[in-house]
């Protein structure tokens, strides 16, 4: 579908991301994708996020409007919509109120919530089982293309404890679910070949409008974008990786929102040390005083601890990295898939247990470390011992038919991910499909206005 054809109706889009890094960065990448296809794009963001996104947004030629922190962002959002009159707004799941603001102005609201189709379908199925019975150890999700089973202990607190006082998150999530079927549609950071059964299930069984436009991180193809995405480049870990054999290093990272207690930090360190395998561990969020005495000295030359922000896209894409230990946040999961890497899955909260099921049971490119408890808010997580960590990493990086099969399937998925965003690929086409649909909608509005003007002139 050609977006730049002569005489085509221009489309303008307003993106309003949440300030949390795991939601901010993929939405900025989405904005860059649509800008590259001819849409006029504006990003509305908090001023505190400027260091994370300004350089990338400037390179893409996107207008950035920065908002001062405020108890209510509604007035600034509504003022921006009135000034810009965009053809749609794309806003985050944590801002369900934007649906009402946009609808009042006659502007379609498109949702971004940072998950894939599998998790959206599984969550919808689990809602049919509410309230959950604590006497039942596990639940099979009804009506899905695969048999998906979740332990009671792996479900969110708002499902396990329906009588408890509602938290602020509970209230936002409830409002988000209420407006879900009312949105114009949802933009999903995924690609058709990754979860085809669940794209179709979401669209045709659940009956929601959606466009798969990912993996959006692949829009960062130059070194500047890849190295500065979300922070300032650190060359130390890349230089360290340059000296390691191809596929020999395991990369360990639990994302930007995970806090590990001392006991769990100690077990991870003991397990990694026992593997004898080279590793890079992004320890942000780990409890430093949980590291065993003398650990860094003993692993010197074989392991590298990186504190603070890391250039994850460059690390995962480095030839020396052969496996990924991940918390199964959707961004990290997709980035591991893009890089063609097998994974050790270690979910902790949010939709991460669903992502583990997709990676391990459906795609068969990962193995589970054995995380059994949904534990948000930095609770002490000592449920996975050093022996389980050691075994999972050894199996991931080992030899044999099972390990080679995981690596082969992961490589094939990585190739499919890259093809999806190329011209003619499934995600490339779906970006074009949404632009075309917005143009048709705008043309219909223009035709109605032209007819009304003729009537008024009589």
N, C-alpha and C positions, 0 to 999 in steps of 0.2 A: 504494500500500500504506500503510495507516494505522498509524503507530507509536504514537500516543498514545491508542488506543482504550481505553475503560473495561475494566478487568480484564485488560489485556494483561500478559504475563509481563515483568518488568523484566530488562533485559540490562545487564551491567556489562562494561566493556572496559578493559584495561590497555595503554597505549601506552608503549613503551620505545625512544625514538629515539637514534640516534647523535649525538654532540656536534657533528659537522661541520655547518656552517650549511646546506649544500646538501641534507642529509638531515633535519636537525632541523626546519627551518621547514615543509616540506611535510607531515611527519608531525604536527606540531602543528595544521596546518590540517585534516588528516584527522580528528584528534581532535575539533576544533571542529565539523566536519560531523556526526559521529555524536552528539555531545552535543546538537546542535540538533534531532536527530531522536528524542530521548527516551532515548538510552542513558546510563547512568551511567559517566562516563569519568574515569579517573585517568591522569596522565602521570608517569612515573618518569624523571627526568633528572638529569644531573650539575649540581652547584651552579654550576659555571662558566658554564652556559648561562642562568642566571636572568635576567641583564640583557636577553637577547635575546627572552625569551618570557613573562616573568611578567605584564606588563600585559595582553597579548593573552589569555592563559589566564584571568586574573582576570575580564576582561570577559565571557568565555564561560561562567563559572561552573564551571570544571573544577578538580578537585583536583590539585595539583602536589606531588609528593614529590621533594625534592632530595637527591641522594646526594653524599657527600664523595668526592673523587677517591681511587681505590684501585687497587692492582695487579690485583685481581679484583673484578668487579661481580657475580659469580655469587651469593655469599651474600645480598647485599642484594636481588637480583632474586627469588631463591627465597623469601626471607622475606616479601617484598611479595605474592607469589602466595599464600602460605599465609594471610596476614592478610586479603587482599581476596577470595580465591576468585573471580576474574573468570571470565566465561563464555568469554573468549578473551584472548590476548595478541597484540599487534601489535608486532613487533620488526624491527629494521633488518637488512639483508643482512650488515653487518659484525659481526653477533652471531649466527652460526650455532649457537653453543653453546646459545642460548636455546631452540632446538627440543628439545634433550635435557632441559633443565630443566623445560620446560612439559609435555612428554610424560610425564615421571616423575610429575607431579602430576595427570595426566589432563586437562590444559587444552590446547585447540587453539592451536597457534601459527600465526598468519597473518603472512606475509612482507611487508615493504615494502623495495624495493630501489632506488627512485628512477628507474627507467627506464620507457619505454613498451612497448607490445605489439610494435611493429615491432622494436625492439632486442632484446627477449627472443627473438623468433622467429628473427631473423638470427643471434644468438649460438648458439642451439640448432642451427641449420643448419650454422654454421661448425665446430662441434664434430665433425660427421660427416666433416670433411675432415682431421682431425688424424691424424698430424703434418703440418704444412704443408711443402710443398717449396719451399725458397728459390730454386730455379731457375725457378719459375713466377711471373711478374710480377704476376698478378692472379688472383682466385678468384671464381667465380660460386657463390653460395649455393644449394645444391640444395633443391628442393621448396617454394620460397616463391611467393606469389601474383604477385610481380613479379620481373623479372630484376635481381638485386642483385649488383653486382661491387665488390670491395674490392681495393685494391693490397696486395701483400705488405707494403710499407712502412707501411701503415695499420693493421696488425694488432698486437695487444699483444705485448709481449716474451715472455710465457710461451708464446705460440704460435710465435713466430719462433725462439726459442732454447730448445727443450725440454730440452737437456742442462745448462743453466746452474743454479747453486745456487738453490734456492727462496727467495724473499723472504718476509717476514711476510705481505705482501699476497697472494702466490701461495697460501700455505697457507690463509688465510682464504677466498679465492675457491674453492679446491678443496673445502673443507668446505661452503661455501655451495652449491656445485653438487651435492654429495652429498646434502644434505638437501632440496634443491628439490622433488623429487617426493614427499617425505614430509610436507611442510607441509600444513596444512589447506587452504591456498589463498594467494593473493597479492592484495594491494590495489594497484591500479595508478592512478597519477595521470594519467589520460587520459579520453577520452570516445569513445563508440562511433563517432560520425560522423567522427572524425579518422582512424581507422585500422581501419575495419570488417573488412577482409579479414584483418587480423592479430589482431584480437580473436577472430574465428571460428577462425583457424588455431591460435592458442594453446590455445583451449578444446577444439576438436574434432579437430585433427590431432595436436598434441603431447599433448593430453589432460590439461591441468592446469586446476584450478579457479581462477577469477580474477574479480574485480569491478572494473569501471572506475568510479571515483568522482570524477574530476576534470573540469575543472581546479580543483584544490583552492584555489589562490590566490584564486579568485573568491569564497571565503567571506569575504574581507576587503573588505567593501563600504563601511565607514565610513572617514572620513579618518584617524582615530586608528590603526586597524589597518593601513591601507595605508601611512601615513607612518612608522610605527614598526616595521614588520615586519623584524626582524633588526637594528635599530639605532635611532639617534635621528634625527629628521627634519632634513634640511638644506634650508632654504628658498631658498638662493642659486640653485640650478639651476632651480627651479620659477619663481622670479621672472624669471630670464633667459629662460626659455622663453616666458613670458607675452608678451614683446615681439617674438616671431617669428611670421611668417605660418604659416597652417595647412599642415601636411604638409611643411614646408621643411627640417626639421632631421633629421640622422641621429644616432642614439644608438649609441655604441661602448662595449661592455663585454665583458670576457672572464671574468667570474665571480669567485667568491670564492677559488677554489683554483688559479688560473693565475698563474704567474710568467713574465714576459717578460724575455728578455735585452736587453742594450743595443742590439745590432744590429737586433733585431726591433722594439724600441721606436722606434728612429730611422726605420726604413722605414715604420712606421705613421704617424708624425708627418709625414714627408715626403709620403706619399700623401694624407693628409687635407688638408694645406695646399694641395696641388696641385689638389684638386677644386674649390676655390672655393665649396664648399657649407658652410652653417652646421652645426656639430656640437657634441655634448656627448660628451666622452670621460671615462669613469670609469677613471682611471689607476692604481687600486690594483693592485698586482702588476707594474706596468710599472717598468722601470729608469729612474729619474729622470735619471741622468747620460747616458742614451741619447737624451734629447731634443735636437734640433739647437740650436745656439747661436742665441739670439734668437727661438726658435719661439713662445713664449708672447706676446711683444710683437707679433710679426707677425700672429698670429691673433686678437688682442684685438678684441672686438666681433663677431667671426664665429664663433669657437670658444671653448668653455669646458672647461677641465680640472677635474675634480672629484676630490679626493683623499679617501680613506677611504670610508666607507659611503655609499651613495646610495639614495634611495627609488625603487627601480626600477619598482615597480608604478605609481607616480604619473607617473614620466617616460614610460614606455611608453604610458600612457593620455592623455598631454597632447596637445591638438589640434595643437601645433606639430610633433610628431614624426611623420615620414613613413617612416622606415626604421630598421633595427636591424642593426648588425654584431655578431655573436654567436659565441661559442666552441662553441655547440651543446650546452651542458649541458642536460639535459632540463628543468629548472626554467625556465631562461631561454628555451628554445625554446617551451615552452608559454605562458609569459607574453607572448612576442611574438605567438603565435597568438591568445591571448585579446584582445590589443589590436588585432588585425586588421592587423598590419604585415608587409610583405615584408621579407626578411632577406638579408644577406650572410653566408654560412656559413664559419666558420673553425675547424674542429675541431682538437683537439690531442691528446687521450688519452681513456681510458675508452671509453664507448659513443658518444662524440661523432661519430665518422665514420658510424655507423649513423644517428644523428639527422640528419646532413647529407643522407644518401641519402633519408630520408623527406621532408625539407623541399624538396629540389631536384628529385628524380626522381619521387617519388610524388605529393606535394601540389602541386608546381610553384609554390611561393610564395617561393622563394629562388634565389640564384645563388651558386655556389662561388667563393671567392677563389683557390683553388688550393693548399690545404694538403695535402701528400702524405705527411707523416711523423708517425707516432705518437711523441710525445715528452713523456713525463711528467717529473715531478721537476724542473721548472724548467730544463731543458736549453736551451741557446742555440737560439732558433728564428729563423733569418734566411732561411728558405726561401721566404718570400713578400716580394717586393720592392715598393717604393713604387709602381711603375707598375701592378702588379696591384691594389694597394689603391685607387689612384685610379680605375682603370677600373671596378672592381666597384662602388664608391660612386656613380660617375657613372651607370652603367647602372641601379643600384637606384633612384636618385632622378630618373632621366631621364624623357623622354616617349617616345611611340611605342607600337605595339601590344603588344610584348612586356612592357614595363614596366607598362603599364596593365592587362594581363592578370594579372600577378603581384599588383598592388594589388587588383584586383577579387576574385581568388580568396582573397587574405588577408582582405579584409573579410568575405567570405561565411563563411570558417572562424571568424572572430571572433564572428560572429553565432551560428553553430552552437555554439560553445563556451559562450556565455552561456546559450543555451537548454537545453543539456545539464544544467545544475545547477539550473534552475528546476523548479518542481513539475510532474511529468509528463515531465521530460526524461530522457534515457537514463542519466545518472549519478545523478540524483535517485532513479530507480527502482532502480538497482543498490545504492545505499546501503540502501534499503528491503529489497531482496532478501537482503542479508547479515543484517540485523537479524531478518528473518523466519526465516531458516535457523537462526540462533543460538537464537531462541525455540523453534523446533520441536525442536531438539536438547535444550534445557533441559527442555522439557515431557516429552520421552521419558524423560529421566533421572529427573524427578520422578515420573512414572508408575511406573517400575521401582522406585524407592525406596518409593512408597506400597504397591505390591504386596508387596514384601519385608517391610514393616512389618506388613501384614495376616497374612502367613505366620508371622512371629515371634510375633504375638499369639495364634495358635491354641494 
